[in-house]
């Protein structure tokens, strides 16, 4: 009788130990890749898109040009892209060390006069990128009509590039608007507010099927002032905005009596 109890206790002990080890084992299925993206001058690239090839899984570089991405297995191929640069395929065979990707600037060509550059950029690589219902011009009009330069930021002369990332679902709904670059004022939340309330989109398509994707929208808030410190800030932020390609410019006046 005592022997049977000892056997039962031994079986229970082994089972409990296995149960404790099993979750740790199951969490080791994913592999984290850490890397950075720079240009030919070794300058960091913020907001570059990193995508697992032949999938919709990816991420973007942060304000320091760094990224981390969990992948199911290795080796794997990453597609790294940024507007104005050639997309690069990167083979990752092991997770040790940091993956450094250097993008080459695309040779400029004359844009078509009938197809103005949209004031948004696709992050994810898909067969067909999302399109605003009603066309890009109607979406541009929506932003221009609804975006407002917050009075407190105008009075405090807060200006600069606010960059938002929005998710377009497979049903064309705008969700999960995130701030990729802010300027520390109310302008950050103003862009999130306007983008979150924007009309539906025609979703992206991959292999003929609607899929979720991400879009990037840059807005330059600019104070209309001739003060030297304001001019210096304006020129710096204008250069940053141009890195993102086409962008909105919202002009405000620093006078406290201004209402817009």
C-alpha positions in Angstrom: 0.0 0.0 0.0 2.8 2.4 1.0 4.7 1.4 -2.1 1.7 2.3 -4.4 1.5 5.7 -2.7 5.2 6.3 -3.4 4.7 5.4 -7.0 1.7 7.7 -7.3 3.6 10.5 -5.7 6.6 9.9 -8.0 4.3 10.1 -11.1 2.7 13.3 -9.8 6.1 14.9 -9.1 7.3 14.1 -12.7 4.0 15.5 -14.2 4.2 18.7 -12.2 7.8 19.2 -13.2 7.0 18.6 -16.8 4.1 21.1 -16.6 6.4 23.8 -15.2 8.9 23.3 -18.0 6.5 23.0 -20.9 5.4 26.7 -21.0 9.1 27.8 -21.1 9.7 25.4 -24.0 6.6 26.6 -25.9 7.7 30.3 -25.7 11.0 29.5 -27.4 9.4 29.0 -30.8 9.9 32.7 -31.9 13.2 34.3 -32.7 13.9 38.0 -32.2 15.8 39.8 -34.9 17.4 43.2 -33.9 18.7 45.6 -36.4 19.1 49.2 -37.8 18.5 50.9 -41.1 20.8 53.7 -42.5 21.5 55.4 -45.8 24.7 55.5 -47.8 26.1 58.2 -45.5 25.4 56.0 -42.5 22.6 58.4 -41.3 19.7 56.7 -39.5 16.4 56.2 -41.4 13.4 56.7 -39.2 10.1 55.0 -40.3 11.6 52.5 -42.7 9.4 49.5 -43.2 10.7 46.0 -42.4 8.5 43.2 -43.8 8.9 39.4 -43.8 8.9 38.4 -47.5 5.6 36.9 -48.8 3.8 37.9 -45.6 2.0 40.9 -44.1 4.1 40.7 -40.8 6.6 43.5 -40.2 7.5 46.6 -38.3 9.1 50.1 -38.7 12.3 51.6 -37.5 12.0 53.9 -34.4 13.3 57.5 -34.0 16.8 56.0 -33.6 16.6 54.0 -36.8 16.4 50.7 -34.9 13.9 47.8 -35.1 13.2 44.5 -33.5 11.0 41.8 -35.1 9.9 38.3 -33.9 10.1 35.7 -36.6 8.9 32.1 -36.5 12.2 30.5 -37.7 15.5 31.1 -39.5 16.7 31.6 -42.2 14.3 34.3 -43.4 14.2 37.1 -45.9 13.3 40.6 -44.9 12.1 43.3 -47.3 13.4 46.7 -46.1 11.9 49.8 -47.8 11.6 53.6 -47.4 10.3 56.2 -49.7 13.0 57.6 -52.0 15.2 54.5 -51.6 15.4 51.1 -53.4 13.8 48.2 -51.6 16.4 45.8 -50.3 16.1 42.1 -49.6 18.1 41.0 -46.6 18.8 37.3 -45.8 18.9 36.6 -42.1 20.5 33.2 -41.2 21.1 33.7 -37.5 19.9 35.9 -34.7 23.3 36.6 -33.2 24.4 40.3 -33.5 22.6 43.3 -35.1 21.4 43.3 -38.7 22.5 46.6 -40.3 20.8 47.5 -43.5 22.1 50.2 -45.8 19.6 51.6 -48.3 20.5 53.2 -51.6 18.7 56.3 -52.8 16.5 55.8 -55.8 17.4 57.6 -59.0 15.0 60.5 -59.4 12.6 60.5 -62.4 10.2 63.2 -63.5 6.8 62.5 -62.0 3.8 62.2 -64.2 1.8 65.5 -64.3 -1.5 63.6 -64.2 -0.5 61.5 -61.1 0.5 63.8 -58.3 2.3 62.1 -55.4 -0.1 61.2 -52.6 0.4 62.7 -49.2 0.6 59.2 -47.6 2.9 56.3 -48.1 2.4 52.6 -47.8 4.6 50.8 -45.3 3.7 47.2 -46.1 4.6 45.6 -49.4 1.4 44.3 -51.1 0.2 43.6 -54.6 -2.2 46.6 -54.4 -1.8 49.4 -51.8 -4.8 50.9 -50.0 -6.6 53.7 -51.7 -9.0 56.3 -50.1 -12.6 55.9 -51.2 -13.3 58.8 -53.5 -9.6 59.0 -54.5 -6.5 60.6 -53.1 -7.7 64.2 -53.9 -10.9 63.8 -51.8 -8.8 62.4 -48.9 -6.4 65.3 -49.2 -9.4 67.7 -49.0 -10.7 65.9 -45.9 -7.3 66.4 -44.1 -7.0 70.1 -45.3 -10.6 70.9 -44.1 -10.4 69.2 -40.7 -6.8 69.7 -39.5 -6.4 72.6 -37.1 -3.2 74.2 -35.7 -3.9 74.1 -31.9 -3.9 77.6 -30.4 -1.6 76.7 -27.4 1.0 75.3 -29.8 0.8 78.5 -32.0 1.3 80.7 -28.9 4.2 78.6 -27.7 5.7 78.5 -31.2 5.7 74.7 -31.2 6.3 73.5 -34.8 7.6 70.6 -36.7 6.8 67.3 -38.4 4.2 65.0 -36.8 4.2 61.5 -38.4 1.4 59.1 -37.8 1.0 55.4 -38.8 -2.5 54.1 -39.4 -3.8 50.6 -40.0 -6.3 49.9 -42.8 -8.2 46.7 -42.0 -9.1 44.2 -44.7 -12.6 45.8 -44.5 -11.2 49.2 -45.2 -11.6 50.7 -41.7 -9.0 53.0 -40.2 -7.8 51.7 -36.9 -5.0 51.9 -34.4 -3.5 55.2 -35.4 -0.1 55.5 -33.8 2.4 58.4 -33.3 5.7 57.6 -34.9 7.2 61.1 -34.5 5.7 63.9 -32.4 6.7 67.5 -31.5 5.6 67.4 -27.9 2.5 69.6 -28.2 -1.2 69.3 -28.9 -0.4 68.9 -32.6 0.5 65.3 -31.9 -3.1 64.5 -30.7 -4.6 66.7 -33.4 -3.2 64.5 -36.2 -4.3 61.3 -34.4 -7.8 62.8 -34.0 -8.2 63.7 -37.6 -6.7 60.5 -39.0 -8.8 58.3 -36.6 -12.0 60.0 -37.9 -11.1 59.8 -41.6 -13.3 58.1 -44.2 -12.9 54.4 -45.2 -10.3 53.2 -47.6 -10.3 50.5 -50.3 -8.1 47.9 -48.5 -4.8 46.5 -49.8 -4.8 43.3 -51.7 -2.4 40.4 -51.7 -2.9 37.5 -54.1 -6.3 39.1 -55.0 -7.6 39.0 -51.4 -8.1 42.1 -49.1 -5.5 42.3 -46.3 -4.7 44.6 -43.5 -1.9 47.1 -44.2 -0.3 50.2 -42.7 0.0 53.7 -44.1 2.3 56.6 -43.0 1.0 60.3 -43.0 3.4 63.2 -42.4 2.1 66.7 -41.4 4.4 69.7 -41.1 3.0 72.3 -38.6 4.7 75.6 -39.3 4.6 78.8 -37.4 4.4 81.9 -39.6 7.1 84.0 -37.9 10.2 85.9 -38.9 12.0 85.4 -35.5 15.5 83.9 -36.0 14.8 81.0 -33.7 11.5 80.2 -35.5 13.2 80.4 -38.9 16.0 78.0 -37.8 13.5 75.5 -36.5 11.3 75.8 -39.6 14.2 75.1 -42.0 15.3 72.1 -39.9 11.8 70.6 -39.8 11.2 71.3 -43.5 14.2 69.2 -44.3 12.9 66.4 -42.2 9.5 66.6 -43.8 11.0 66.4 -47.3 12.6 63.0 -46.3 9.1 61.6 -46.1 8.2 62.8 -49.6 4.9 64.6 -50.2 3.5 66.1 -47.0 0.8 68.4 -45.7 1.8 71.9 -44.4 -0.4 73.5 -41.7 0.5 77.2 -41.2 -0.3 78.9 -37.9 0.3 82.4 -36.5 2.1 82.9 -33.2 0.0 85.9 -32.2 -2.2 85.3 -29.1 -5.0 87.0 -30.9 -5.1 84.4 -33.7 -8.0 82.0 -33.8 -6.5 79.7 -36.4 
